[in-house]
Amino acid sequence: MERFWKPLLHFGYQQAMSCLFPVIIFVSLAITKVIDVPHLPDYDLLFIICLATQYVMYRSGMESKDELKVICLFHLIGIALEVYKVHHGSWSYPQDGWTKLFGVPLYSGFMYASVASYLCQAWRRLDVTLVGWPKPVWTVPLGAAIYLNFMTHHYVYDIRWVLTALLFIIFFRTVVTYKVLSVTRRMPLAVSFFLIGWFIWLAENIATYLGAWQYPNQREAWTAVSWGKLSSWFLLVIVSFIIVAQLKHVKERREEVPFRASRDSGQEAKRQA
């Protein structure tokens, strides 16, 4: 039994630590549900908490400088998508706040950034590697098409299912490996996409219940988020994963160049000696 429970508990602990940023956001949402800070709107309080959390995680070493850059990129991508979606009535932020941009509170970008934080933390904590990762000529256009489809489906046909089919074709041979107590384990990448997307969909139900945002069908009373949103989160996770993976590959290539240069110069020095 110990051979089963010990790795499971270790994996659960690493996952929980990787989810620290999202958990703080949810706890903050719950706090604003029951506590009212005088003269400070909830959206502004949440923005302050998210900024403070980001600062502490960086200064404490929980997040590296490169990871912070990725998280800031996700914040900008998330805000852009939020402004577009709110403008088209997909959901709304009905409360007032000083830190709202075009009807979107700035703290909302941290909800997307928290997904990037989870991916970066889990990548490092579980020593994630990708086997059979497709070339950028396939992954980059796919990620861009998925992101743009979130916007263009308001005007033209929603091609999410076409993109999902392409996903399984492009990543058919891709496997993610991760270590639990020094033991390397494997999982098809598409399965990890679905599992992360499902947990985000579950978190979305909690977030809307706590008033983080509001779908049109939740204005009168809260109802569970439709299963159709699961496909949206599934695709959003893919975009997030592609961005993180490509940035890590770029960093790895940059680190290899000085190493190769140093090795070549060392070999040249030996030949001259």
C-alpha angles and dihedrals in degrees: 000000000000090000088060103038099042095058090041093053091046091050091047091050093051091048091049092051090048089054094053095112095048091045091053089052092052093046089050091051090052091049093052088051092064105021125061117200109208115248092359117101117222093244091056093047090051091050091052092048092050092049091048091048092050091049094049093047091052097043092046091053095246087121126035126222091256091050090050089054091052091049092050089051090053090049090057093045090049095049091050091052092045093052090050095047095045090049089056094047097248089135138337146217102222099181125089123250143161094226097060122124116197089338094313122109112229092231089071090073088063090062088064090040089054089061089055090046090054093049093048094046095046091045091057100036095049095036092237120200130178123226117200096007108179122243118272089248086073104031100045096053090044092053092046092048092051092050093046091047089063085065106030096052087079088069108022137027116306105243098184092122091051089051090048090054090050088050093059091046095049096042096036093114097035118113128183117217125198136173127238113183090341092307114121115224131185136217133174107256093230089058091053089050090055095046094050090045091051093052091048090051089052089049089049090059090053092046095051090046088055091049100252088140137336134234118214092253090054098058096095097036137344117271130175117274110259120258088240089073088063089073090051092054090044090057093041090055088053091053090048093047093048091052094048093044094049092048091050091049090051090050092049092052091050091051091049094056097064089042092053092044091051092047093048092049090049092052091047090052090052092051091050091049 
